Amino acid sequence: MKRRIKFWLRKSIFSLIIFFAFRVYGFNFVVLGDSRNGKGPSPILAQEMKEVNLLHPDFIVHTGNWVGYPSREGWEKFLKVMKIGKVPYHLVVGNHETTEDWQKWYTLYKEMIKKPLYYSFKIENCSFIVLCCYSEENGKTIGGKIDKEQFKWLERQLKEAKNSDFIFVFIHEPLYPVDEHIGSSLDRYPEERDKLANLLRKYKAIVFCGHEHLYNKKTINGLTQIITGGAGASLYTSPEKGGFYHYLYLTVKNKELYIAVIKPGNILSGIPKEKPLFTFVQVSDTHIIYGKPTRIIEEGIKSINSLKPWPAFVINTGDIIDGSKPKESYKLYKEIFSKLKVPYYSVFGNHDNEKFYREIIGEQFNYSFNVPPYHCIVLNNINPHPPYPDTYGGSFTKKTIEWLKNHLKKVDKSTPLLLFAHCAIYRPNSFSKRLPGDAYNYKPILELLKDYNVIAWFFGHAHINSIVSNEGINYITTGALSDVRGTSIGGSGERKEYNGYRIVEVYKDKVKSYYKIIGKSVIK
């Protein structure tokens, strides 16, 4: 009996030696950043978290700019969305988490996040270091560099981690920005940046950052830097330059690193994909001028007619015409849009002409139509005498408010609603510093609708693409489809090559939309 036990022990010990000598280790993690969208996170982040839940990595790192500005309400919304992933997460502080007054945001951070501003952890034989490029000086927040105390701490951490298979470092602002934040990242202080870069380069660290709303991977004198800012904040550059929504899925296995760049919407649950009830197309700001070219608009019409399945309708959210010949321009508009294979609707914009809009288009300024089970409401928010001129006429009139009040009496409160107007109620970088968007007198409108089932609003006017989520409602602004005006993407200024239209998928209680650049790509 003793001889058998001895043999078994020898065999077991030998097996354990073999296991530890040849053990295959591995883990996965997700990196994403820049989900800010006004008071809360962008709906894109929620979509990405649902996909993370399916991928089920070991943890997530968010590289900062969770919401537009630090507030208890905004951070609560953000943390709620992060929990959708159902895995642990680590948060890097971005500039939109801070205020000039250090204590104002840092007190909230300590209370709600309950972690140091910088720290490290290990997984398998890999080291992870979270840094903070914001520090306190005389009660004020200083950005763009790490302070001396944190630098000394980093030196110790890197020295201890020198035998790691990989050292991953996370910081919000890039050492070497590539787009809109050149000069407003860690490159603001070149000497401190170079000192930090040389230290990270010495230990062959891989640096992940955000701040710029794009994807970029580059190696600078041996230091690998990856910018991932695609979790929902407004895109600042073209898709060809990395301006697309995304997140990174990283796998470490047997001392090898694999990085997948994933666009949201490409991870399926294995459950049959929910089909939309219907689709529609939003075009905006055509600015048709009689006698001027209409090639881009006509290409747009052909593109819309090629969609499969056909949309239920097309709606033009204002600034249909421009110039000194409104009657002829409206006739040209009708001639071009009559080539659509589906019904189309129109919204009055600040460049439109009241007399000929009524005469030739034949639409009322405020009206509604149905696409069951949805009820669609078109509102006029152009006022020739707004409280202030900074919105270029954007203001809901008393007549519109009264019309909506009477109209809603006929609408069941459970009916899902889509609303359309020219000037946005909420959008980033609005024309007016007094407003969250481009329309005065919007509060009575929202008050009338507060007990109704509003799913989304759609606007034009600004020649940009943006989605702002507020109180569970999406406020969507769409770029121009015009031959005389352009669309701005990422602060590029108006460029005709970015002109296009929005494809909207409508579901039971939500919408999904995609911006289609004419002749080019779709931006999700």
C-alpha positions as CSV (number, residue, x, y, z in Angstrom):
1,M,0.0,0.0,0.0
2,K,2.8,2.4,0.9
3,R,4.5,1.8,-2.4
4,R,1.4,2.6,-4.3
5,I,0.9,5.9,-2.5
6,K,4.6,6.9,-3.0
7,F,4.2,6.2,-6.8
8,W,1.0,8.3,-6.9
9,L,2.8,11.2,-5.1
10,R,5.7,11.1,-7.5
11,K,3.4,11.1,-10.5
12,S,1.3,14.0,-9.1
13,I,4.4,16.1,-8.4
14,F,5.8,15.4,-11.9
15,S,2.4,16.5,-13.4
16,L,2.4,19.8,-11.4
17,I,5.9,20.5,-12.6
18,I,4.9,20.0,-16.2
19,F,1.8,22.2,-15.7
20,F,3.6,25.1,-14.3
21,A,6.5,24.8,-16.8
22,F,4.2,24.8,-19.8
23,R,1.1,26.6,-18.5
24,V,-0.7,28.7,-21.1
25,Y,-1.8,32.0,-19.5
26,G,-4.0,34.6,-21.0
27,F,-6.6,37.3,-20.4
28,N,-8.6,39.9,-22.2
29,F,-9.4,43.5,-21.5
30,V,-11.2,46.4,-23.2
31,V,-9.9,50.0,-23.6
32,L,-12.2,52.9,-24.7
33,G,-12.5,56.6,-24.0
34,D,-14.2,59.9,-24.6
35,S,-17.9,59.1,-24.0
36,R,-18.9,62.6,-23.0
37,N,-22.2,64.0,-24.3
38,G,-23.5,67.0,-22.4
39,K,-24.7,66.1,-18.9
40,G,-24.4,62.3,-19.4
41,P,-22.6,59.7,-21.5
42,S,-23.3,59.2,-25.2
43,P,-25.7,56.5,-26.2
44,I,-22.7,55.0,-28.1
45,L,-21.2,54.1,-24.7
46,A,-24.2,52.1,-23.7
47,Q,-24.1,50.2,-27.0
48,E,-20.4,49.4,-26.5
49,M,-21.1,48.2,-22.9
50,K,-23.7,45.8,-24.2
51,E,-21.2,44.4,-26.6
52,V,-18.5,44.2,-23.8
53,N,-21.1,42.2,-21.8
54,L,-21.2,39.7,-24.6
55,L,-17.4,39.6,-25.0
56,H,-16.9,39.4,-21.2
57,P,-13.3,40.6,-20.9
58,D,-11.5,40.5,-17.5
59,F,-11.9,44.2,-17.1
60,I,-12.3,47.6,-18.8
61,V,-10.2,50.8,-18.8
62,H,-11.9,54.1,-19.7
63,T,-9.3,56.6,-20.7
64,G,-11.3,59.7,-19.5
65,N,-13.8,62.3,-20.4
66,W,-16.7,60.3,-19.1
67,V,-19.3,63.1,-19.5
68,G,-19.3,66.7,-20.4
69,Y,-18.6,68.2,-17.0
70,P,-18.3,67.0,-13.4
71,S,-21.6,66.6,-11.6
72,R,-23.2,64.1,-9.3
73,E,-26.1,63.5,-11.8
74,G,-23.8,63.1,-14.8
75,W,-21.4,60.7,-13.1
76,E,-24.3,58.6,-11.7
77,K,-25.6,58.2,-15.3
78,F,-22.1,57.3,-16.5
79,L,-21.4,54.7,-13.7
80,K,-24.8,53.2,-14.4
81,V,-23.9,52.7,-18.1
82,M,-20.5,51.3,-17.2
83,K,-22.2,48.6,-15.1
84,I,-23.9,47.3,-18.2
85,G,-20.6,45.6,-19.1
86,K,-20.8,43.5,-15.9
87,V,-17.0,43.4,-15.5
88,P,-14.7,45.4,-13.3
89,Y,-13.6,48.8,-14.7
90,H,-10.8,51.3,-14.2
91,L,-11.3,55.0,-14.8
92,V,-8.7,57.5,-16.0
93,V,-9.4,61.2,-15.2
94,G,-9.9,63.4,-18.3
95,N,-10.1,67.2,-18.6
96,H,-13.9,67.1,-18.6
97,E,-13.8,65.4,-15.2
98,T,-12.1,68.5,-13.7
99,T,-12.8,72.1,-13.0
100,E,-10.5,75.1,-12.4
101,D,-11.3,74.8,-8.7
102,W,-9.4,71.6,-7.6
103,Q,-11.6,70.8,-4.5
104,K,-14.8,71.2,-6.4
105,W,-14.3,68.2,-8.6
106,Y,-11.8,66.2,-6.5
107,T,-14.1,66.1,-3.5
108,L,-16.8,64.6,-5.8
109,Y,-14.2,62.2,-7.3
110,K,-13.2,60.9,-3.8
111,E,-16.8,60.4,-2.8
112,M,-18.1,58.7,-6.0
113,I,-15.1,57.0,-7.6
114,K,-13.4,56.0,-4.3
115,K,-10.0,55.4,-6.0
116,P,-6.6,57.2,-6.1
117,L,-6.0,59.5,-9.0
118,Y,-3.1,57.2,-10.0
119,Y,-2.4,53.6,-9.1
120,S,-1.2,50.3,-10.4
121,F,-2.2,46.7,-10.5
122,K,-1.0,43.4,-12.0
123,I,-2.7,40.6,-14.0
124,E,-0.7,37.5,-14.6
125,N,2.8,38.7,-15.5
126,C,1.6,42.1,-16.9
127,S,1.7,45.5,-15.1
128,F,-1.0,48.1,-15.5
129,I,-0.4,51.8,-14.5
130,V,-3.1,54.4,-14.4
131,L,-1.8,58.0,-14.5
132,C,-3.5,61.4,-13.9
133,C,-2.2,64.4,-15.9
134,Y,-4.0,66.9,-13.7
135,S,-2.6,68.2,-10.5
136,E,-3.3,70.8,-7.9
137,E,-1.3,74.1,-7.5
138,N,-2.5,76.8,-5.1
139,G,-6.1,75.4,-5.2
140,K,-6.3,75.3,-9.0
141,T,-6.3,72.4,-11.4
142,I,-3.3,72.3,-13.7
143,G,-3.5,70.1,-16.8
144,G,-1.1,68.8,-19.3
145,K,1.6,67.2,-17.1
146,I,2.1,64.9,-14.2
147,D,3.5,66.4,-11.0
148,K,6.9,65.6,-9.4
149,E,5.4,63.3,-6.7
150,Q,3.5,61.2,-9.3
151,F,6.6,61.1,-11.5
152,K,8.8,59.7,-8.7
153,W,6.0,57.2,-7.9
154,L,6.0,56.2,-11.6
155,E,9.7,55.6,-11.6
156,R,9.4,53.2,-8.7
157,Q,6.5,51.4,-10.3
158,L,8.3,50.9,-13.6
159,K,11.4,49.7,-11.9
160,E,9.4,47.1,-10.0
161,A,7.6,46.1,-13.2
162,K,10.7,45.8,-15.4
163,N,10.5,42.0,-15.7
164,S,6.8,42.1,-16.8
165,D,5.8,40.7,-20.1
166,F,4.0,43.9,-20.9
167,I,3.7,47.2,-19.1
168,F,0.5,49.1,-20.0
169,V,0.1,52.8,-19.1
170,F,-3.1,54.7,-19.3
171,I,-3.3,58.6,-19.3
172,H,-5.9,60.8,-20.8
173,E,-3.9,63.3,-22.8
174,P,-1.6,62.0,-25.6
175,L,2.1,62.6,-25.4
176,Y,2.1,63.0,-29.1
177,P,-1.4,64.3,-30.3
178,V,-2.2,63.9,-34.0
179,D,-5.3,66.0,-34.6
180,E,-7.4,68.7,-32.9
181,H,-5.5,68.7,-29.6
182,I,-2.0,69.3,-31.0
183,G,-0.7,71.9,-28.6
184,S,-3.3,71.2,-25.9
185,S,-2.2,67.8,-24.7
186,L,1.0,66.7,-22.9
187,D,2.9,68.5,-25.7
188,R,2.0,71.8,-23.9
189,Y,5.1,71.3,-21.8
190,P,7.6,69.7,-24.1
191,E,10.4,69.2,-21.6
192,E,8.1,67.4,-19.1
193,R,6.5,65.4,-22.0
194,D,10.0,64.3,-23.2
195,K,11.1,63.3,-19.7
196,L,7.9,61.2,-19.3
197,A,8.3,59.7,-22.8
198,N,11.9,58.7,-22.2
199,L,11.0,57.0,-18.9
200,L,8.2,55.0,-20.5
201,R,10.4,54.3,-23.5
202,K,13.1,52.9,-21.2
203,Y,10.8,50.3,-19.8
204,K,9.1,49.6,-23.2
205,A,5.7,50.6,-21.9
206,I,2.7,50.8,-24.2
207,V,0.7,54.0,-23.7
208,F,-3.1,54.3,-24.1
209,C,-4.8,57.7,-24.1
210,G,-7.9,59.5,-25.3
211,H,-8.6,63.2,-25.5
212,E,-8.7,63.2,-29.3
213,H,-11.9,61.6,-30.7
214,L,-10.4,59.2,-33.1
215,Y,-8.3,56.0,-33.3
216,N,-4.6,56.2,-33.9
217,K,-1.7,53.9,-33.2
218,K,1.9,55.0,-33.8
219,T,5.4,54.4,-32.5
220,I,7.6,57.4,-31.8
221,N,11.3,56.5,-31.3
222,G,10.4,53.1,-29.9
223,L,7.4,54.3,-27.7
224,T,4.1,52.9,-28.8
225,Q,1.1,55.3,-28.2
226,I,-2.5,54.3,-28.9
227,I,-5.2,57.0,-29.0
228,T,-8.7,55.6,-28.5
229,G,-11.4,58.3,-28.2
230,G,-14.3,56.6,-29.9
231,A,-16.9,55.9,-27.1
232,G,-19.4,58.5,-28.2
233,A,-18.1,62.1,-28.1
234,S,-18.5,64.1,-31.3
235,L,-16.1,63.0,-34.0
236,Y,-13.5,65.6,-35.0
237,T,-12.1,64.1,-38.2
238,S,-12.9,61.9,-41.1
239,P,-13.2,58.1,-40.9
240,E,-10.1,57.8,-43.1
241,K,-8.1,59.6,-40.4
242,G,-9.5,57.5,-37.5
243,G,-12.7,59.5,-36.9
244,F,-15.1,56.6,-36.2
245,Y,-16.7,55.2,-33.0
246,H,-14.9,52.2,-31.6
247,Y,-13.3,50.4,-28.7
248,L,-10.3,48.1,-28.3
249,Y,-10.4,44.5,-27.4
250,L,-7.0,43.3,-26.3
251,T,-5.8,39.7,-25.7
252,V,-2.6,38.8,-23.9
253,K,-1.6,35.2,-24.5
254,N,1.8,33.4,-24.2
255,K,3.7,36.7,-24.1
256,E,1.9,37.9,-27.3
257,L,-0.4,40.9,-27.5
258,Y,-3.3,41.1,-29.9
259,I,-5.4,44.3,-30.5
260,A,-8.8,44.3,-32.2
261,V,-10.3,47.6,-33.1
262,I,-14.1,47.1,-33.0
263,K,-16.8,49.4,-34.3
264,P,-20.0,49.2,-32.2
265,G,-22.8,47.3,-33.9
266,N,-20.5,44.4,-35.2
267,I,-20.8,42.1,-32.2
268,L,-23.9,39.9,-32.4
269,S,-25.5,38.2,-29.3
270,G,-26.4,35.0,-31.0
271,I,-30.0,36.0,-30.5
272,P,-31.8,36.9,-33.7
273,K,-31.1,40.6,-34.4
274,E,-34.0,42.9,-33.6
275,K,-35.5,44.2,-36.8
276,P,-36.7,47.9,-37.0
277,L,-40.4,48.6,-37.4
278,F,-39.5,50.9,-40.3
279,T,-36.7,53.2,-41.5
280,F,-36.8,56.8,-42.7
281,V,-34.3,59.2,-44.1
282,Q,-33.5,62.7,-42.8
283,V,-32.0,65.2,-45.2
284,S,-31.4,68.8,-44.2
285,D,-30.3,72.2,-45.4
286,T,-30.4,71.7,-49.1
287,H,-30.2,75.4,-49.7
288,I,-31.4,75.1,-53.3
289,I,-30.7,78.2,-55.4
290,Y,-32.4,78.4,-58.7
291,G,-29.7,78.6,-61.5
292,K,-27.1,76.9,-59.3
293,P,-25.9,73.3,-59.5
294,T,-27.8,70.5,-57.8
295,R,-25.6,67.6,-58.6
296,I,-24.9,66.6,-54.9
297,I,-28.6,66.7,-54.0
298,E,-29.6,64.7,-57.1
299,E,-26.9,62.1,-56.2
300,G,-28.4,62.0,-52.7
301,I,-31.9,61.3,-54.2
302,K,-30.4,58.4,-56.3
303,S,-28.6,57.0,-53.2
304,I,-31.8,57.1,-51.1
305,N,-33.8,55.4,-53.9
306,S,-31.2,52.6,-53.9
307,L,-31.7,51.8,-50.2
308,K,-33.0,48.3,-49.4
309,P,-35.6,48.2,-48.0
310,W,-37.0,51.5,-49.0
311,P,-37.5,54.0,-46.2
312,A,-41.1,54.7,-45.1
313,F,-40.5,58.4,-45.8
314,V,-37.9,61.2,-46.3
315,I,-38.0,64.4,-44.4
316,N,-36.1,67.6,-45.1
317,T,-35.5,69.5,-41.8
318,G,-35.4,73.0,-43.2
319,D,-33.5,75.6,-45.1
320,I,-34.9,74.0,-48.3
321,I,-34.0,76.9,-50.5
322,D,-31.8,80.0,-50.4
323,G,-31.2,83.1,-52.6
324,S,-33.3,85.8,-54.2
325,K,-35.6,83.6,-56.4
326,P,-37.6,81.6,-53.8
327,K,-40.5,80.8,-56.1
328,E,-38.3,79.2,-58.8
329,S,-36.1,77.5,-56.1
330,Y,-39.1,75.8,-54.5
331,K,-40.3,74.6,-57.9
332,L,-36.8,73.1,-58.5
333,Y,-37.0,71.5,-55.1
334,K,-40.3,69.8,-55.9
335,E,-39.0,68.7,-59.2
336,I,-35.9,67.0,-57.7
337,F,-37.6,65.5,-54.7
338,S,-40.5,64.2,-56.8
339,K,-38.0,61.6,-58.1
340,L,-38.1,59.9,-54.7
341,K,-39.8,56.5,-54.6
342,V,-41.3,57.3,-51.2
343,P,-43.3,60.2,-49.6
344,Y,-41.4,63.2,-48.4
345,Y,-42.1,65.9,-45.9
346,S,-40.7,69.4,-45.3
347,V,-39.8,71.6,-42.3
348,F,-39.6,75.4,-42.5
349,G,-36.1,76.8,-41.9
350,N,-34.6,80.3,-41.3
351,H,-33.5,80.6,-45.0
352,D,-37.0,79.6,-46.3
353,N,-39.6,82.0,-47.6
354,E,-42.9,82.0,-45.8
355,K,-45.1,83.0,-48.7
356,F,-43.8,80.6,-51.4
357,Y,-43.3,77.8,-48.9
358,R,-47.0,77.8,-48.3
359,E,-47.9,78.4,-51.9
360,I,-45.6,75.8,-53.5
361,I,-44.7,73.3,-50.9
362,G,-48.3,73.3,-49.5
363,E,-47.2,72.2,-46.0
364,Q,-48.4,73.8,-42.8
365,F,-45.7,75.2,-40.5
366,N,-46.9,72.8,-37.7
367,Y,-48.4,69.5,-38.7
368,S,-48.3,65.7,-38.0
369,F,-48.5,62.4,-39.8
370,N,-48.5,58.7,-38.7
371,V,-46.3,55.8,-39.4
372,P,-47.9,53.2,-37.1
373,P,-47.3,52.7,-34.3
374,Y,-45.4,56.1,-34.3
375,H,-46.9,59.6,-34.5
376,C,-44.6,62.2,-36.1
377,I,-44.9,65.9,-35.2
378,V,-43.3,68.7,-37.3
379,L,-42.9,72.0,-35.5
380,N,-41.9,75.4,-36.7
381,N,-39.2,77.0,-34.5
382,I,-38.3,79.9,-36.7
383,N,-39.2,83.4,-35.4
384,P,-38.4,86.5,-37.5
385,H,-38.1,88.4,-34.2
386,P,-36.3,86.1,-31.7
387,P,-35.3,87.3,-28.2
388,Y,-31.7,87.5,-29.4
389,P,-30.2,87.3,-32.9
390,D,-27.5,84.7,-32.0
391,T,-29.6,81.7,-33.1
392,Y,-30.3,83.1,-36.6
393,G,-34.0,83.0,-36.0
394,G,-34.2,79.9,-33.8
395,S,-37.1,80.3,-31.4
396,F,-40.4,78.5,-30.7
397,T,-43.3,81.0,-31.3
398,K,-46.4,81.3,-29.1
399,K,-48.4,80.1,-32.1
400,T,-46.3,76.9,-32.3
401,I,-46.6,76.3,-28.5
402,E,-50.4,76.8,-28.7
403,W,-50.7,74.5,-31.7
404,L,-48.8,71.8,-29.9
405,K,-50.8,72.2,-26.7
406,N,-54.0,71.6,-28.6
407,H,-52.7,68.9,-30.8
408,L,-51.4,66.8,-27.9
409,K,-55.0,66.6,-26.5
410,K,-55.7,64.2,-29.4
411,V,-52.6,62.1,-28.8
412,D,-52.5,59.0,-26.5
413,K,-49.7,59.5,-24.0
414,S,-48.4,56.0,-24.6
415,T,-48.0,56.6,-28.4
416,P,-44.3,56.7,-29.4
417,L,-43.4,60.2,-30.8
418,L,-40.8,61.4,-33.3
419,L,-40.4,65.2,-33.5
420,F,-38.9,67.4,-36.2
421,A,-37.8,71.0,-36.2
422,H,-35.1,73.1,-37.9
423,C,-33.1,74.5,-34.9
424,A,-31.8,72.1,-32.3
425,I,-32.9,72.1,-28.7
426,Y,-29.7,70.4,-27.6
427,R,-26.5,70.2,-29.5
428,P,-22.7,70.7,-28.7
429,N,-21.1,74.1,-29.5
430,S,-24.4,75.8,-30.1
431,F,-24.5,79.2,-31.7
432,S,-25.8,80.9,-28.5
433,K,-23.9,80.9,-25.3
434,R,-27.3,81.4,-23.5
435,L,-28.7,78.1,-24.7
436,P,-28.0,74.3,-24.8
437,G,-29.0,74.5,-28.5
438,D,-30.2,76.9,-31.1
439,A,-33.8,77.5,-30.2
440,Y,-35.1,80.0,-27.7
441,N,-38.4,79.4,-25.8
442,Y,-37.9,75.6,-25.9
443,K,-38.8,75.0,-22.2
444,P,-42.6,75.3,-22.8
445,I,-42.3,72.8,-25.6
446,L,-40.5,70.3,-23.4
447,E,-43.0,70.9,-20.5
448,L,-45.9,70.1,-22.8
449,L,-44.2,66.9,-23.9
450,K,-42.9,65.7,-20.5
451,D,-45.6,63.1,-19.9
452,Y,-45.6,61.8,-23.5
453,N,-43.6,59.0,-25.0
454,V,-41.0,61.0,-26.9
455,I,-38.4,58.8,-28.5
456,A,-36.3,61.3,-30.5
457,W,-36.0,64.8,-32.0
458,F,-34.4,65.6,-35.4
459,F,-32.9,68.9,-36.4
460,G,-30.8,70.6,-39.1
461,H,-29.6,74.3,-39.2
462,A,-26.0,73.8,-37.9
463,H,-24.6,71.7,-40.8
464,I,-23.1,69.3,-38.3
465,N,-23.8,65.7,-37.1
466,S,-24.4,65.2,-33.4
467,I,-26.5,63.1,-31.0
468,V,-27.2,64.5,-27.5
469,S,-29.0,62.3,-25.0
470,N,-31.0,64.0,-22.3
471,E,-33.4,62.4,-19.9
472,G,-33.5,59.3,-22.1
473,I,-34.4,61.2,-25.3
474,N,-32.0,61.6,-28.3
475,Y,-31.7,65.0,-29.9
476,I,-30.2,64.4,-33.3
477,T,-28.7,67.1,-35.6
478,T,-27.9,66.2,-39.2
479,G,-25.5,67.8,-41.7
480,A,-26.3,69.4,-45.1
481,L,-27.2,67.8,-48.4
482,S,-26.4,70.8,-50.6
483,D,-24.4,72.0,-53.6
484,V,-23.8,75.4,-52.1
485,R,-23.1,74.7,-48.4
486,G,-21.1,72.1,-46.6
487,T,-21.1,70.0,-43.5
488,S,-18.6,70.2,-40.6
489,I,-17.2,67.0,-39.1
490,G,-15.0,67.4,-36.1
491,G,-14.6,71.1,-36.3
492,S,-13.3,70.8,-39.9
493,G,-15.4,73.8,-41.2
494,E,-18.1,73.3,-43.8
495,R,-16.9,71.0,-46.5
496,K,-19.1,69.7,-49.4
497,E,-17.3,66.3,-49.4
498,Y,-18.9,65.6,-46.0
499,N,-22.5,66.3,-47.2
500,G,-24.9,63.4,-46.9
501,Y,-28.1,62.2,-45.2
502,R,-29.1,60.2,-42.1
503,I,-30.6,56.8,-42.2
504,V,-32.8,56.2,-39.2
505,E,-34.0,52.8,-38.0
506,V,-37.0,53.0,-35.8
507,Y,-37.7,50.3,-33.1
508,K,-40.4,49.8,-30.5
509,D,-38.9,52.2,-28.0
510,K,-35.7,53.6,-29.6
511,V,-34.0,54.7,-32.8
512,K,-30.6,54.0,-34.3
513,S,-29.2,56.2,-37.0
514,Y,-26.2,56.4,-39.4
515,Y,-24.9,59.3,-41.4
516,K,-24.2,58.5,-45.1
517,I,-21.7,60.7,-46.9
518,I,-22.6,60.9,-50.5
519,G,-20.4,58.5,-52.5
520,K,-18.5,57.5,-49.5
521,S,-18.8,55.8,-46.1
522,V,-21.4,55.5,-43.4
523,I,-20.6,57.1,-40.0
524,K,-22.3,55.3,-37.1
